Structure formats: structure tokens, C-alpha cells
Amino acid sequence: MGIGILLDADVPPAVAAALRRLGHEVIAASGDPALEAFGDLELLREATRQRRVLVTFNVVDFAEVARRLAHEQEDHSGVVMIHAKSYPRADIGGIARALDRLIRERESFKNAVLFLHLGEPAANG
């Protein structure tokens, strides 16, 4: 896999394990004190530094962070947002399968802000 993944602390760590089984390079902020200490903006910058797309349930805050970076013309490595009404946090397999499909379908996530929807992921622009 060419695209690494960083899961925000609000994404269950079991999703990381499931994605690893599917062949993805993934780290989880949950349980990592260094990553958990970052605010949202800093976490997205760290994901970018590591060339990883950031995955989060924190739709409101990361939408604002992405807008801020766009306004400042600062690139980021991409954000995939999961709305709890589409995928409950307990749906580890469903989240992992949907992320696997999305990661395999895209060549780049640079500056992308995407929502993971049931069935097919959809871009939001």
C-alpha cells in the first residue's frame, strides 16, 4: 500500500488492527500519548508530515481545520471523516472494509476532505 493511515483518537484502535490485516500501513492515536497530546490542527500536520491520510469521527472540528488550512494555502495529506450515523464506532469490520475500498480506489488524498458513507464513500467539496 502506498498511502499510510493515521486514525484519530476517536476511532477505535481495533480498526487499525483490521486495516493491518487488510495490508494497510496504519497507526492509531488512541493509546499513543504523543499523538493523543496533539490538538486537531497539529494532528493533521503530523499526519501530513508522516504522509498519512487522517481518519476521524470528529467531523465538525476537522472540517474547520481543513477549511483553515485551505484558507492559509497549506497542504495536508487528506482527511476522511466518518459520521456516526453512517458507521457506529462499534462497526469495526464495516469501517475497515469501507476504508480499505476507499484507500485502494484513490491514488492521492492530498488536500481531500471525504466522508465515508455506507456502501460507497463520497467526496464532499
C-alpha positions in Angstrom: 0.0 0.0 0.0 1.3 3.4 -0.9 -1.0 5.5 1.4 -0.5 5.4 5.1 -3.3 6.0 7.6 -3.4 7.8 10.9 -6.6 7.1 13.0 -7.7 9.9 15.2 -8.1 9.0 18.9 -11.9 8.8 18.4 -11.6 5.9 16.0 -11.4 2.5 17.9 -7.9 1.0 17.8 -9.5 -2.3 16.6 -10.0 -0.5 13.3 -6.2 -0.2 13.0 -5.8 -3.9 13.6 -8.4 -4.8 11.0 -6.8 -2.4 8.4 -3.4 -4.0 9.1 -4.9 -7.4 8.4 -6.0 -6.0 5.0 -2.5 -4.9 4.2 -2.5 -1.2 5.2 0.2 0.8 7.0 -1.8 2.3 9.8 -1.2 3.9 13.2 -3.7 4.9 15.8 -3.6 8.0 18.0 -5.7 6.1 20.7 -3.2 4.7 23.2 -0.3 6.7 21.8 0.4 9.5 24.4 2.5 11.5 21.9 -0.3 11.5 19.3 -3.1 11.9 21.9 -1.4 15.1 23.1 -1.8 16.8 19.7 -4.7 19.2 19.1 -6.7 18.7 15.8 -4.6 21.0 13.7 -1.3 19.6 15.0 -2.6 16.0 14.4 -3.4 16.8 10.8 0.0 18.4 10.4 1.6 15.3 11.9 -0.3 13.0 9.6 0.9 15.2 6.7 4.5 15.0 7.9 4.2 11.2 8.0 2.4 11.2 4.6 -0.8 9.6 6.1 -4.4 10.3 5.5 -6.2 11.2 8.7 -9.4 9.3 9.6 -11.7 10.7 12.2 -15.3 10.7 13.6 -14.7 14.4 14.6 -16.5 15.9 11.6 -17.1 19.4 13.0 -13.6 20.2 14.2 -11.7 18.6 11.3 -13.9 20.3 8.7 -12.9 23.6 10.3 -9.2 22.6 10.4 -9.3 21.7 6.7 -11.0 25.0 5.9 -8.4 26.8 7.8 -5.5 25.1 6.0 -7.2 25.8 2.7 -7.6 29.4 3.5 -3.9 29.6 4.5 -2.9 27.7 1.4 -1.2 25.0 3.5 -1.3 21.5 2.0 -2.4 18.5 4.0 -2.4 14.7 3.4 -6.2 14.4 3.4 -9.0 13.8 5.9 -11.6 11.0 5.8 -14.5 11.8 8.1 -16.9 9.2 9.4 -20.3 10.2 10.6 -21.6 8.1 13.4 -25.0 7.8 11.7 -23.3 6.1 8.8 -20.9 3.9 10.8 -21.3 3.4 14.5 -17.9 3.2 16.2 -18.7 -0.4 17.1 -18.9 -1.4 13.5 -15.2 -2.2 13.3 -15.4 -4.5 10.2 -17.7 -2.2 8.3 -15.4 0.8 8.9 -12.3 -1.2 8.0 -13.8 -2.6 4.8 -15.1 0.9 3.7 -11.7 2.5 4.4 -10.0 -0.4 2.6 -12.1 0.2 -0.5 -11.5 4.0 -0.4 -7.8 3.7 0.1 -7.5 1.2 -2.8 -9.6 3.4 -5.1 -7.6 6.7 -4.7 -4.1 7.4 -5.8 -3.9 10.5 -3.6 -5.7 12.2 -0.8 -3.7 15.5 -1.0 -6.0 18.3 0.3 -9.0 16.0 0.0 -11.8 16.1 2.6 -14.0 13.0 2.2 -17.0 11.5 4.0 -17.2 7.7 4.4 -20.7 6.7 3.6 -22.5 3.4 3.8 -21.8 1.4 0.7 -19.7 3.9 -1.3 -17.5 6.6 0.0 -18.4 10.0 -1.3 -16.4 13.2 -1.8 -17.6 16.4 -0.2 -16.3 19.5 -1.8 
